[in-house]
Amino acid sequence: MVTIKATAKWIGNVRSVVDNSRTHSIICDLPKEKGGDDTGPTALELAVMALADCALTIYADVAKNSKIELTNLEVVAEAEKAAEAPKITGITIKVNVSGKARQALLEAIWRRTEANCPVVAIFKDPIPVKVELNTETVQ
């Protein structure tokens, strides 16, 4: 089994640095109107960004493996949520693609993408989350 590990460390206020335990990290923060300094995306924005990027990456990979030459590919994920609600209520994924293939083939590539994109799967069929809380009181 492969383990994918991400670690978030608090920097201050509501700002953190998140890394993937390899060589990549990103700053997450809240917007100023939510009490942050707006120095990076929120965790929820990062999740929606991951959805758009994974769909794009898998689509491009399926096209490449199918020997379909793409000339343009853009994926826009639009998440809806009430202003003060913590949860997303729906997401629309818009795939703008052109390539040297029939429309039916470009559509078939999307169906394969949707079936094989791990982040799309997380959003469509949430997985169980186990929490281990370790606390320490400092005086």
Buried (B, 14 or more C-beta within 10 A) or exposed (E): EEEEEEEEEEBEEBBBBBBEEEEEBBEBBBEEEEEBBEEBBBEBEBBBBBBBBBBBBBBBBBBEEEEBEBEEBEBEBEBEEEEEEEEBEEBEBEBEBEBEBEEEEBEBBBEBBBEBBEBBBBBEEEEEEEEEEEEEEEE
